[in-house]
Amino acid sequence: MALFKKRTVGKPGEWYYCLEHKKVEEGPECPAKDRIGPYASRGEAEHALEIARERNLEWETDPRWHDGAPRGGEDD
């Protein structure tokens, strides 16, 4: 008997973007390592990469997340 049951059907209204197949899926079809989400709508999931890029930029430029330490290695 399997310890963990594979969830093959997601909840209605849960949308994900699969990074491996470059497609939107309702409910988790692909493994978690290959998808981002959940999103509230198909349209939102279609723009998942843009949303992630915008959030990353906001985070990188937010002074609350920087303590003055250089990023990367010693050669930066």
CORQUI-V431905 format. One record per pair of residues at least 24 apart in sequence whose ideal C-beta (glycine too) atoms are under 10 Angstrom apart, sorted by sequence separation. I is the first residue (numbers start at 1). J is the second residue. If there is no record, write none. Layout:
[[I | J] [I | J]]
This chain:
[[14 | 38] [15 | 39] [24 | 48] [6 | 31] [7 | 32] [13 | 38] [14 | 39] [15 | 40] [13 | 39] [14 | 40] [15 | 41] [10 | 37] [11 | 38] [13 | 40] [15 | 42] [17 | 44] [18 | 45] [22 | 49] [10 | 38] [13 | 41] [15 | 43] [17 | 45] [13 | 42] [15 | 44] [16 | 45] [17 | 46] [19 | 48] [15 | 45] [17 | 47] [18 | 48] [19 | 49] [14 | 45] [15 | 46] [17 | 48] [16 | 48] [17 | 49] [15 | 48] [17 | 51] [17 | 52]]
